[in-house]
Amino acid sequence: MIAVALLLHETSIIRNIDDYIDKQKLFPKSGGSQCHLNEEQTELLIAHLTEMTHVHTYQICCYINDQFTILSLG
């Protein structure tokens, strides 16, 4: 059910759960990327995403670029 709710492949969910159980691993090895938003911008973005559902990632990128002018969408 988690995979269906999050629109993720079931094997990805199983692999992440196994990593957590076996290795107490909570984050990917790569560590992710560095945030380009400050705390206030992050709070505004979270509030927006809580209220709005975007179908595509590019819509979120466009919103961020329009609001905060930090992305290069070129």
Stockholm file with secondary structure:
# STOCKHOLM 1.0

chainA/1-74         MIAVALLLHETSIIRNIDDYIDKQKLFPKSGGSQCHLNEEQTELLIAHLTEMTHVHTYQICCYINDQFTILSLG
#=GR chainA/1-74 SS CHHHHHTCCHHHHHHHHHHHHHHCCCSCTTCCCCCCSCHHHHHHHHHHHHHCCCSSHHHHHHHHHHHHCCCCCC
#=GC SS_cons        CHHHHHTCCHHHHHHHHHHHHHHCCCSCTTCCCCCCSCHHHHHHHHHHHHHCCCSSHHHHHHHHHHHHCCCCCC
//
